[in-house]
Amino acid sequence: MKMDIIKRNPMDYVTLPKLKHEMEYNAELEEKKYYYTREELRSFLESIQDDDMAYTMFQLLVFTGARKGELYALHWSDVDFHHKSISLKKTLIHTSGKKQLLTSKTKASRRVVSLDDETLAIVKKWRSKQIQRYLTLELAAPFQSDDKQPIFTVYNQL
């Protein structure tokens, strides 16, 4: 550069390795707990049991490993009551104040998850409660014939 042989310094494009202290184990970070114990989870689920929709959502989150965006994107057509499973193949995202329904990013994230009998019974109970809600709102006719109905949202909210 000083002798005008090259115009730019190639070292400007080099990524330096992390410093040793950045890679050292930090016990304080490890000790932070980002999960519930079984007792805490049991207590939490009991505390929301009266809210059928929330209880169903958290039951599915806990026992299927689904992400919340995947749950928001679930339609009744994604639930297979006969085979006791749900298909997680799409996600609902919020960008720029808008909601978008997208397919999952990777092939591995598109999956079918088995449901245990208790979770399946909770999902069935939520479906009947949802139909009851629509009956009171006089929306049951399109709902009963529409498997594309979102499980955890209602028409006109998407």
KELUM-476380 format. One record per residue: residue number from 1; y, x, z of N, C-alpha, C, O in turn. Coordinates in steps of 0.05 Angstrom, whole numbers, padded with zeros to 5 digits. Layout:
BEGIN
NUM / Y / X / Z / Y / X / Z / Y / X / Z / Y / X / Z $
...
This chain:
BEGIN
1 / -00024 / 00017 / 00000 / 00000 / 00000 / 00000 / 00025 / 00017 / 00000 / 00044 / 00012 / -00014 $
2 / 00024 / 00038 / 00016 / 00048 / 00055 / 00016 / 00052 / 00069 / -00010 / 00075 / 00075 / -00018 $
3 / 00030 / 00076 / -00023 / 00032 / 00091 / -00049 / 00031 / 00072 / -00073 / 00028 / 00081 / -00095 $
4 / 00032 / 00046 / -00068 / 00032 / 00025 / -00089 / 00006 / 00025 / -00106 / 00006 / 00018 / -00129 $
5 / -00016 / 00034 / -00093 / -00042 / 00033 / -00107 / -00053 / 00004 / -00105 / -00064 / -00006 / -00125 $
6 / -00050 / -00008 / -00082 / -00059 / -00036 / -00079 / -00035 / -00052 / -00069 / -00017 / -00042 / -00055 $
7 / -00035 / -00078 / -00076 / -00012 / -00095 / -00069 / -00015 / -00108 / -00041 / 00005 / -00112 / -00027 $
8 / -00040 / -00113 / -00033 / -00044 / -00126 / -00007 / -00063 / -00110 / 00010 / -00080 / -00094 / 00000 $
9 / -00061 / -00113 / 00036 / -00079 / -00100 / 00054 / -00104 / -00116 / 00057 / -00103 / -00139 / 00068 $
10 / -00128 / -00106 / 00049 / -00152 / -00122 / 00051 / -00160 / -00127 / 00080 / -00176 / -00145 / 00085 $
11 / -00150 / -00113 / 00099 / -00156 / -00117 / 00127 / -00143 / -00143 / 00138 / -00151 / -00153 / 00159 $
12 / -00124 / -00154 / 00123 / -00111 / -00179 / 00131 / -00131 / -00202 / 00130 / -00127 / -00223 / 00143 $
13 / -00153 / -00199 / 00115 / -00173 / -00221 / 00111 / -00198 / -00217 / 00128 / -00217 / -00232 / 00125 $
14 / -00198 / -00198 / 00146 / -00221 / -00193 / 00163 / -00220 / -00210 / 00188 / -00199 / -00213 / 00200 $
15 / -00243 / -00222 / 00194 / -00245 / -00238 / 00219 / -00256 / -00220 / 00241 / -00278 / -00209 / 00238 $
16 / -00241 / -00217 / 00262 / -00250 / -00200 / 00283 / -00271 / -00213 / 00300 / -00270 / -00237 / 00304 $
17 / -00291 / -00198 / 00310 / -00311 / -00209 / 00328 / -00298 / -00218 / 00354 / -00277 / -00208 / 00362 $
18 / -00312 / -00237 / 00368 / -00302 / -00246 / 00393 / -00303 / -00223 / 00414 / -00320 / -00206 / 00413 $
19 / -00284 / -00224 / 00432 / -00284 / -00204 / 00453 / -00307 / -00209 / 00472 / -00317 / -00231 / 00475 $
20 / -00316 / -00188 / 00485 / -00340 / -00190 / 00503 / -00336 / -00211 / 00525 / -00354 / -00226 / 00531 $
21 / -00312 / -00212 / 00537 / -00307 / -00231 / 00559 / -00308 / -00260 / 00549 / -00313 / -00277 / 00565 $
22 / -00304 / -00265 / 00523 / -00306 / -00292 / 00513 / -00335 / -00301 / 00510 / -00340 / -00325 / 00509 $
23 / -00353 / -00282 / 00508 / -00381 / -00289 / 00504 / -00397 / -00288 / 00530 / -00421 / -00296 / 00530 $
24 / -00385 / -00280 / 00552 / -00400 / -00279 / 00577 / -00405 / -00307 / 00588 / -00389 / -00325 / 00584 $
25 / -00427 / -00309 / 00602 / -00435 / -00335 / 00614 / -00415 / -00343 / 00636 / -00408 / -00326 / 00653 $
26 / -00407 / -00368 / 00636 / -00388 / -00378 / 00655 / -00402 / -00400 / 00671 / -00406 / -00422 / 00661 $
27 / -00410 / -00394 / 00696 / -00425 / -00412 / 00713 / -00408 / -00437 / 00719 / -00420 / -00459 / 00722 $
28 / -00382 / -00435 / 00721 / -00365 / -00458 / 00727 / -00367 / -00480 / 00705 / -00369 / -00503 / 00711 $
29 / -00368 / -00471 / 00680 / -00370 / -00490 / 00658 / -00398 / -00503 / 00658 / -00401 / -00526 / 00652 $
30 / -00418 / -00488 / 00665 / -00446 / -00498 / 00665 / -00450 / -00518 / 00687 / -00466 / -00537 / 00684 $
31 / -00436 / -00516 / 00709 / -00439 / -00534 / 00732 / -00427 / -00561 / 00728 / -00433 / -00580 / 00742 $
32 / -00409 / -00564 / 00708 / -00397 / -00590 / 00703 / -00418 / -00609 / 00693 / -00435 / -00602 / 00676 $
33 / -00418 / -00633 / 00704 / -00439 / -00652 / 00698 / -00428 / -00673 / 00679 / -00408 / -00687 / 00685 $
34 / -00440 / -00675 / 00655 / -00431 / -00695 / 00635 / -00452 / -00716 / 00630 / -00454 / -00727 / 00608 $
35 / -00467 / -00723 / 00651 / -00488 / -00743 / 00648 / -00492 / -00757 / 00675 / -00483 / -00747 / 00696 $
36 / -00505 / -00780 / 00674 / -00512 / -00795 / 00698 / -00540 / -00787 / 00708 / -00557 / -00781 / 00692 $
37 / -00543 / -00786 / 00734 / -00570 / -00784 / 00744 / -00584 / -00811 / 00740 / -00571 / -00830 / 00733 $
38 / -00610 / -00812 / 00745 / -00624 / -00838 / 00742 / -00612 / -00859 / 00760 / -00609 / -00882 / 00752 $
39 / -00606 / -00851 / 00784 / -00595 / -00871 / 00804 / -00568 / -00880 / 00795 / -00562 / -00904 / 00797 $
40 / -00551 / -00861 / 00786 / -00524 / -00869 / 00777 / -00526 / -00887 / 00752 / -00511 / -00907 / 00750 $
41 / -00544 / -00881 / 00734 / -00548 / -00898 / 00710 / -00558 / -00926 / 00718 / -00547 / -00946 / 00708 $
42 / -00577 / -00927 / 00736 / -00588 / -00953 / 00745 / -00565 / -00969 / 00758 / -00563 / -00993 / 00753 $
43 / -00550 / -00956 / 00775 / -00527 / -00969 / 00788 / -00507 / -00979 / 00768 / -00497 / -01002 / 00770 $
44 / -00500 / -00963 / 00748 / -00481 / -00970 / 00728 / -00491 / -00994 / 00712 / -00476 / -01014 / 00708 $
45 / -00516 / -00994 / 00703 / -00527 / -01016 / 00687 / -00527 / -01042 / 00704 / -00522 / -01063 / 00693 $
46 / -00534 / -01039 / 00729 / -00533 / -01063 / 00747 / -00505 / -01074 / 00749 / -00501 / -01099 / 00751 $
47 / -00485 / -01057 / 00750 / -00458 / -01066 / 00754 / -00447 / -01081 / 00730 / -00428 / -01097 / 00733 $
48 / -00458 / -01076 / 00706 / -00448 / -01089 / 00682 / -00467 / -01110 / 00671 / -00463 / -01121 / 00650 $
49 / -00487 / -01117 / 00687 / -00508 / -01135 / 00678 / -00497 / -01163 / 00671 / -00509 / -01177 / 00655 $
50 / -00475 / -01171 / 00683 / -00464 / -01198 / 00678 / -00449 / -01199 / 00651 / -00445 / -01221 / 00640 $
51 / -00442 / -01177 / 00640 / -00429 / -01176 / 00613 / -00451 / -01170 / 00593 / -00458 / -01147 / 00588 $
52 / -00461 / -01191 / 00580 / -00484 / -01189 / 00563 / -00480 / -01169 / 00540 / -00498 / -01153 / 00534 $
53 / -00457 / -01169 / 00527 / -00452 / -01151 / 00505 / -00451 / -01122 / 00514 / -00464 / -01105 / 00503 $
54 / -00436 / -01116 / 00535 / -00434 / -01089 / 00546 / -00461 / -01079 / 00555 / -00468 / -01056 / 00551 $
55 / -00475 / -01096 / 00569 / -00501 / -01089 / 00580 / -00521 / -01082 / 00557 / -00535 / -01062 / 00559 $
56 / -00520 / -01098 / 00536 / -00538 / -01092 / 00513 / -00529 / -01066 / 00499 / -00547 / -01050 / 00492 $
57 / -00503 / -01062 / 00496 / -00494 / -01037 / 00484 / -00503 / -01013 / 00499 / -00514 / -00994 / 00488 $
58 / -00498 / -01013 / 00525 / -00505 / -00989 / 00541 / -00535 / -00986 / 00543 / -00545 / -00963 / 00544 $
59 / -00550 / -01007 / 00544 / -00579 / -01005 / 00544 / -00588 / -00991 / 00518 / -00605 / -00973 / 00519 $
60 / -00577 / -00999 / 00495 / -00584 / -00986 / 00470 / -00575 / -00956 / 00469 / -00589 / -00939 / 00460 $
61 / -00551 / -00951 / 00479 / -00541 / -00924 / 00480 / -00560 / -00906 / 00496 / -00567 / -00884 / 00487 $
62 / -00567 / -00916 / 00519 / -00584 / -00900 / 00537 / -00612 / -00896 / 00526 / -00623 / -00874 / 00527 $
63 / -00625 / -00917 / 00517 / -00653 / -00916 / 00510 / -00659 / -00910 / 00481 / -00683 / -00909 / 00473 $
64 / -00639 / -00907 / 00464 / -00644 / -00900 / 00436 / -00631 / -00873 / 00429 / -00638 / -00861 / 00409 $
65 / -00611 / -00865 / 00444 / -00597 / -00840 / 00437 / -00576 / -00845 / 00415 / -00566 / -00826 / 00404 $
66 / -00571 / -00870 / 00409 / -00551 / -00876 / 00388 / -00523 / -00868 / 00396 / -00517 / -00868 / 00420 $
67 / -00507 / -00862 / 00377 / -00478 / -00857 / 00383 / -00463 / -00883 / 00382 / -00473 / -00903 / 00371 $
68 / -00440 / -00884 / 00395 / -00426 / -00910 / 00396 / -00417 / -00919 / 00368 / -00418 / -00943 / 00363 $
69 / -00410 / -00902 / 00350 / -00403 / -00910 / 00323 / -00426 / -00922 / 00308 / -00423 / -00940 / 00292 $
70 / -00451 / -00912 / 00314 / -00475 / -00924 / 00302 / -00480 / -00952 / 00313 / -00488 / -00969 / 00298 $
71 / -00474 / -00956 / 00339 / -00478 / -00982 / 00351 / -00458 / -01002 / 00339 / -00465 / -01025 / 00333 $
72 / -00433 / -00993 / 00337 / -00412 / -01011 / 00326 / -00419 / -01019 / 00297 / -00411 / -01041 / 00289 $
73 / -00434 / -01002 / 00283 / -00440 / -01008 / 00255 / -00466 / -01024 / 00252 / -00472 / -01033 / 00230 $
74 / -00480 / -01029 / 00274 / -00506 / -01044 / 00272 / -00501 / -01073 / 00263 / -00483 / -01086 / 00273 $
75 / -00518 / -01082 / 00245 / -00520 / -01110 / 00237 / -00547 / -01120 / 00246 / -00565 / -01105 / 00251 $
76 / -00549 / -01147 / 00247 / -00575 / -01158 / 00255 / -00597 / -01151 / 00235 / -00620 / -01150 / 00243 $
77 / -00590 / -01145 / 00210 / -00610 / -01137 / 00191 / -00622 / -01109 / 00197 / -00643 / -01102 / 00187 $
78 / -00608 / -01094 / 00215 / -00618 / -01068 / 00223 / -00638 / -01069 / 00245 / -00651 / -01049 / 00252 $
79 / -00641 / -01093 / 00257 / -00660 / -01096 / 00279 / -00686 / -01109 / 00268 / -00685 / -01130 / 00255 $
80 / -00708 / -01095 / 00273 / -00734 / -01106 / 00265 / -00749 / -01114 / 00290 / -00761 / -01098 / 00304 $
81 / -00747 / -01140 / 00296 / -00760 / -01151 / 00321 / -00790 / -01149 / 00319 / -00803 / -01145 / 00340 $
82 / -00801 / -01152 / 00296 / -00830 / -01151 / 00292 / -00841 / -01123 / 00298 / -00862 / -01120 / 00312 $
83 / -00828 / -01102 / 00288 / -00837 / -01075 / 00291 / -00823 / -01061 / 00315 / -00828 / -01037 / 00320 $
84 / -00807 / -01076 / 00330 / -00793 / -01065 / 00354 / -00778 / -01040 / 00348 / -00782 / -01019 / 00361 $
85 / -00759 / -01042 / 00329 / -00744 / -01018 / 00321 / -00717 / -01026 / 00311 / -00711 / -01049 / 00304 $
86 / -00699 / -01006 / 00310 / -00673 / -01009 / 00297 / -00669 / -00986 / 00277 / -00678 / -00964 / 00282 $
87 / -00655 / -00993 / 00256 / -00648 / -00972 / 00235 / -00620 / -00963 / 00240 / -00601 / -00979 / 00239 $
88 / -00617 / -00938 / 00245 / -00590 / -00926 / 00249 / -00584 / -00910 / 00223 / -00594 / -00888 / 00220 $
89 / -00568 / -00922 / 00206 / -00563 / -00909 / 00180 / -00534 / -00909 / 00172 / -00527 / -00900 / 00150 $
90 / -00517 / -00921 / 00189 / -00489 / -00922 / 00183 / -00473 / -00918 / 00209 / -00483 / -00920 / 00231 $
91 / -00447 / -00914 / 00205 / -00430 / -00910 / 00229 / -00403 / -00923 / 00223 / -00394 / -00925 / 00200 $
92 / -00390 / -00932 / 00244 / -00363 / -00944 / 00242 / -00343 / -00924 / 00253 / -00346 / -00915 / 00276 $
93 / -00324 / -00916 / 00236 / -00304 / -00896 / 00245 / -00277 / -00908 / 00244 / -00271 / -00927 / 00229 $
94 / -00259 / -00897 / 00261 / -00231 / -00905 / 00261 / -00214 / -00882 / 00251 / -00214 / -00861 / 00263 $
95 / -00200 / -00887 / 00229 / -00182 / -00866 / 00218 / -00156 / -00879 / 00210 / -00156 / -00900 / 00196 $
96 / -00135 / -00868 / 00218 / -00108 / -00877 / 00211 / -00105 / -00907 / 00217 / -00092 / -00922 / 00202 $
97 / -00115 / -00915 / 00240 / -00113 / -00943 / 00249 / -00130 / -00963 / 00234 / -00128 / -00987 / 00238 $
98 / -00148 / -00953 / 00216 / -00166 / -00970 / 00201 / -00194 / -00964 / 00209 / -00201 / -00942 / 00216 $
99 / -00211 / -00985 / 00206 / -00240 / -00981 / 00212 / -00255 / -00979 / 00185 / -00249 / -00995 / 00166 $
100 / -00273 / -00960 / 00184 / -00289 / -00957 / 00159 / -00318 / -00955 / 00166 / -00326 / -00942 / 00185 $
101 / -00334 / -00969 / 00151 / -00363 / -00968 / 00153 / -00374 / -00948 / 00134 / -00371 / -00951 / 00109 $
102 / -00386 / -00927 / 00144 / -00396 / -00905 / 00127 / -00426 / -00900 / 00132 / -00436 / -00907 / 00153 $
103 / -00439 / -00889 / 00112 / -00467 / -00880 / 00117 / -00466 / -00856 / 00135 / -00446 / -00841 / 00135 $
104 / -00487 / -00851 / 00150 / -00488 / -00828 / 00167 / -00485 / -00802 / 00151 / -00493 / -00801 / 00128 $
105 / -00474 / -00782 / 00163 / -00467 / -00757 / 00149 / -00492 / -00743 / 00137 / -00491 / -00734 / 00114 $
106 / -00513 / -00740 / 00153 / -00536 / -00725 / 00144 / -00561 / -00742 / 00142 / -00562 / -00764 / 00154 $
107 / -00580 / -00733 / 00127 / -00605 / -00747 / 00124 / -00619 / -00750 / 00151 / -00632 / -00770 / 00156 $
108 / -00618 / -00729 / 00167 / -00631 / -00729 / 00194 / -00619 / -00750 / 00213 / -00632 / -00760 / 00230 $
109 / -00593 / -00756 / 00209 / -00580 / -00776 / 00227 / -00587 / -00805 / 00218 / -00581 / -00823 / 00233 $
110 / -00598 / -00808 / 00194 / -00607 / -00835 / 00186 / -00636 / -00837 / 00195 / -00653 / -00823 / 00185 $
111 / -00641 / -00855 / 00214 / -00667 / -00856 / 00226 / -00674 / -00884 / 00236 / -00657 / -00902 / 00238 $
112 / -00699 / -00888 / 00241 / -00709 / -00913 / 00253 / -00719 / -00906 / 00281 / -00734 / -00887 / 00285 $
113 / -00709 / -00921 / 00301 / -00715 / -00915 / 00329 / -00731 / -00938 / 00341 / -00723 / -00961 / 00338 $
114 / -00752 / -00931 / 00354 / -00769 / -00952 / 00367 / -00755 / -00962 / 00392 / -00741 / -00947 / 00406 $
115 / -00759 / -00988 / 00398 / -00748 / -01000 / 00422 / -00770 / -01007 / 00441 / -00791 / -01017 / 00433 $
116 / -00765 / -01002 / 00467 / -00785 / -01010 / 00487 / -00782 / -01040 / 00491 / -00762 / -01052 / 00483 $
117 / -00802 / -01052 / 00504 / -00802 / -01082 / 00507 / -00778 / -01092 / 00522 / -00768 / -01113 / 00515 $
118 / -00770 / -01078 / 00543 / -00747 / -01087 / 00559 / -00721 / -01087 / 00542 / -00706 / -01106 / 00543 $
119 / -00717 / -01065 / 00527 / -00693 / -01064 / 00511 / -00693 / -01085 / 00489 / -00673 / -01097 / 00483 $
120 / -00717 / -01089 / 00477 / -00719 / -01110 / 00456 / -00713 / -01137 / 00467 / -00700 / -01153 / 00454 $
121 / -00722 / -01143 / 00492 / -00717 / -01169 / 00505 / -00687 / -01172 / 00510 / -00676 / -01194 / 00507 $
122 / -00673 / -01151 / 00517 / -00644 / -01151 / 00522 / -00630 / -01157 / 00496 / -00610 / -01172 / 00496 $
123 / -00638 / -01144 / 00474 / -00626 / -01149 / 00448 / -00630 / -01177 / 00439 / -00612 / -01190 / 00429 $
124 / -00654 / -01188 / 00443 / -00660 / -01216 / 00436 / -00642 / -01235 / 00452 / -00631 / -01254 / 00441 $
125 / -00639 / -01229 / 00477 / -00622 / -01246 / 00495 / -00593 / -01245 / 00485 / -00580 / -01266 / 00484 $
126 / -00583 / -01221 / 00477 / -00556 / -01219 / 00467 / -00553 / -01235 / 00441 / -00532 / -01248 / 00437 $
127 / -00573 / -01234 / 00424 / -00571 / -01250 / 00399 / -00568 / -01280 / 00405 / -00552 / -01293 / 00392 $
128 / -00584 / -01290 / 00423 / -00582 / -01318 / 00429 / -00555 / -01325 / 00443 / -00544 / -01346 / 00437 $
129 / -00545 / -01307 / 00459 / -00518 / -01311 / 00472 / -00497 / -01311 / 00450 / -00478 / -01327 / 00451 $
130 / -00499 / -01293 / 00431 / -00480 / -01291 / 00409 / -00480 / -01317 / 00393 / -00459 / -01327 / 00386 $
131 / -00504 / -01327 / 00387 / -00505 / -01353 / 00372 / -00492 / -01375 / 00388 / -00478 / -01392 / 00377 $
132 / -00497 / -01376 / 00414 / -00485 / -01396 / 00431 / -00454 / -01394 / 00430 / -00440 / -01414 / 00429 $
133 / -00444 / -01369 / 00431 / -00415 / -01366 / 00429 / -00404 / -01377 / 00402 / -00384 / -01390 / 00402 $
134 / -00419 / -01371 / 00380 / -00410 / -01381 / 00354 / -00412 / -01411 / 00352 / -00396 / -01424 / 00339 $
135 / -00432 / -01423 / 00366 / -00434 / -01452 / 00366 / -00409 / -01464 / 00379 / -00399 / -01484 / 00369 $
136 / -00400 / -01453 / 00400 / -00376 / -01463 / 00414 / -00352 / -01459 / 00396 / -00332 / -01475 / 00399 $
137 / -00352 / -01439 / 00379 / -00329 / -01434 / 00361 / -00334 / -01447 / 00334 / -00317 / -01444 / 00316 $
138 / -00356 / -01461 / 00331 / -00363 / -01474 / 00306 / -00367 / -01454 / 00283 / -00359 / -01459 / 00260 $
139 / -00377 / -01430 / 00290 / -00382 / -01410 / 00270 / -00412 / -01405 / 00266 / -00420 / -01386 / 00252 $
140 / -00429 / -01421 / 00279 / -00458 / -01415 / 00279 / -00471 / -01418 / 00251 / -00489 / -01403 / 00245 $
141 / -00461 / -01436 / 00234 / -00474 / -01440 / 00208 / -00474 / -01414 / 00192 / -00496 / -01406 / 00182 $
142 / -00451 / -01401 / 00188 / -00452 / -01376 / 00172 / -00468 / -01354 / 00187 / -00480 / -01337 / 00174 $
143 / -00466 / -01354 / 00213 / -00479 / -01333 / 00229 / -00509 / -01335 / 00227 / -00523 / -01314 / 00223 $
144 / -00520 / -01358 / 00230 / -00549 / -01361 / 00230 / -00562 / -01353 / 00204 / -00585 / -01345 / 00203 $
145 / -00547 / -01355 / 00182 / -00558 / -01347 / 00156 / -00550 / -01320 / 00147 / -00556 / -01312 / 00125 $
146 / -00535 / -01305 / 00163 / -00524 / -01280 / 00155 / -00534 / -01257 / 00172 / -00524 / -01252 / 00194 $
147 / -00553 / -01242 / 00162 / -00563 / -01219 / 00176 / -00544 / -01195 / 00175 / -00548 / -01175 / 00188 $
148 / -00523 / -01198 / 00158 / -00503 / -01177 / 00157 / -00483 / -01179 / 00179 / -00464 / -01163 / 00180 $
149 / -00486 / -01198 / 00196 / -00468 / -01202 / 00219 / -00470 / -01178 / 00238 / -00492 / -01170 / 00246 $
150 / -00447 / -01165 / 00244 / -00448 / -01143 / 00263 / -00459 / -01152 / 00290 / -00453 / -01175 / 00299 $
151 / -00473 / -01135 / 00303 / -00485 / -01143 / 00329 / -00464 / -01143 / 00351 / -00464 / -01160 / 00368 $
152 / -00445 / -01124 / 00350 / -00426 / -01121 / 00372 / -00397 / -01127 / 00365 / -00379 / -01119 / 00380 $
153 / -00393 / -01139 / 00342 / -00366 / -01149 / 00335 / -00369 / -01176 / 00323 / -00391 / -01186 / 00320 $
154 / -00347 / -01189 / 00317 / -00348 / -01215 / 00305 / -00333 / -01215 / 00279 / -00318 / -01196 / 00273 $
155 / -00338 / -01235 / 00262 / -00324 / -01237 / 00237 / -00294 / -01234 / 00241 / -00283 / -01242 / 00262 $
156 / -00281 / -01224 / 00221 / -00252 / -01220 / 00221 / -00242 / -01199 / 00240 / -00217 / -01195 / 00243 $
157 / -00259 / -01184 / 00253 / -00250 / -01162 / 00269 / -00254 / -01135 / 00255 / -00243 / -01115 / 00263 $
158 / -00269 / -01135 / 00234 / -00273 / -01110 / 00219 / -00251 / -01108 / 00200 / -00249 / -01088 / 00184 $
